[in-house]
Amino acid sequence: MRRLADVRGVSYNEHGQYGGKVEIRYCYEQGEKFLVGWFEDYPEYSTQGVDIPDLEQHLLEIYSWIQDGTLEVKQRHRVLEVTG
């Protein structure tokens, strides 16, 4: 089962240091042995953890790599409005 959660109070400056606060939504599901998680906005980068705190620590690491340019953002997201 997939779940949606927030990582709160996370922000990095250009030096990789924690800065202000931002909320980052992520999804996770139970794998065979670990929780598997990814950011809604960056689904191409997933990670795993033994529990929620461990998973969030790994997600924070991925977030810092995205922010400092170590990881390239491959996907772009937009919203399509549909009237019916």
Secondary structure as UniProt FT lines:
FT   STRAND          2..7
FT   TURN            14..15
FT   STRAND          24..30
FT   STRAND          35..39
FT   TURN            40..41
FT   STRAND          42..49
FT   HELIX           52..67
FT   TURN            68..69
//
